């Protein structure tokens, strides 16, 4: 059986890469992908703790499914906003979108 530390390190690395992507990137699509990476890191941690602390219960797995469901809804909404932004401004760069006026 793989130790829980391996899963926690994997989750921490994925979360750190996601934070770096959110802070360093300017494209809205790449920022969205970085947020998704952070959410998947959280799901890995939920599943790892569920498997090691209470393998007979499914609480961590249920939380992970909720995170995946919310991530899917967030992607749909964010991609719709990004698509509208690209159609109106001809760019998906977040630096050029400083006002909410169209």
C-alpha positions, 0 to 999 in steps of 0.5 A: 500500500502506498503511504499517504505522504505520497498522495499529500505531496502530489496534491501539494505539488499540483496545488502549488502549480495551480497557484503559480498558474493563476498568479503568473498567466495572463490568458483567461483560459490558462487561469481557468485550467490552473484553477481546475488543477487546484481543485483536482489537488483538493480532490486527491487529498479528500480521497487519500484521507478517506482511504486511509482514515476511514476506508469503510466510509465514503465521506471523502469520496462524496466530497470529491464528487461534489468538488468535481461537480462544482468544477464542471459547473464552474468551467461551463460558466467561466468558458461562457464568460471567456467566450463572450469576452473574446467575442466583444474584445477580441482578446482573452487577456485578463490585463486588458479587461479592467472594466465590466462595461462592454 
